[in-house]
Amino acid sequence: MSFTVYTRDDDDLIEITLSSVPFTGSAKKAYWGWMSTPDMLVEAQIVVLQGSAEFAAGAKVVADFRSGNSQPMFLYMAERDTEPLKTVWYATSDDNGQIGPDQVFSVIGVVNGWRVYRSKSKTYFSTTTEFRIS
Amino acid sequence: MPTSTTGPATGLDINVYRGDTMERFIQIKRNGVEEQLSDHQFRMQVRSASVVIIELTTDPNGGITFEQTPGGVLALVIDAAKMSTLNPGTYQFDMQQTYAVTGKVKTRFRGTCTITDDVTKPLS
């Protein structure tokens, strides 16, 4: 929902719009990282945040899970819960097959406006992982 | 189309629910073109007369960030913990912009902020 008010600045028409959801066409944002517990909603926080990025719809993002991931961990990613639930997470071949059809991220809940995805099992990533949000 | 001819735009009212995360997005266009906002500083206070209820700024962790668009949409966020400490009521707010190069300060818009009381309170 949004609404717009107007004013004038000299001869310019100023149009100010307030919205309760991100503007259509604005960049999407995703977080990624890892955690040692399967239930982040109990923790109510992201345990270790490794990175975040804003990018246009359809763009590719490379998440580097190598740093600090010294033992198998649950991986998570998060996006705004105002985004349509059509996110496609996939990985390139350099993740040794650890994300793929059998290792997809699934939604585990919403925390502070972020829809959180978690890997189905603990994994260890020795490479970067590429993913895309549609 | 009601247009204010002097001072900031008026009537930009915010209605929020106490205890819920508040998230609002603001885009400003000049003659139909999105203004470049992300170069500048913004500051907003919500007041009950002389009492500041809450203040948001573009300082780090100040509650105002920029969504990545051609101009940079203002994203205003108050977390649920902070929202649960606010008293229900109707308050006044406005938003000041400090221009990066000139240091000029201009109030861009103002309105009321209504906080509706929640029923489910945080766990103690």
Interface residues (C-beta under 8 A of the other chain):
Chain A: V5 Y6 T7 R8 D9 D12 L13 I14 E15 I16 T17 L18 S19 S20 V21 P22 F23 G25 S26 A27 K29 E54 N112 G113
Chain B: M1 P2 T3 S4 T5 G7 P8 A9 T10 G11 L12 I14 T21 E23 R24 F25 I26 Q27 I28 K29 R30 N31 G32 E67 Q68 T69 V73 A75 D79 A80 R108 F109
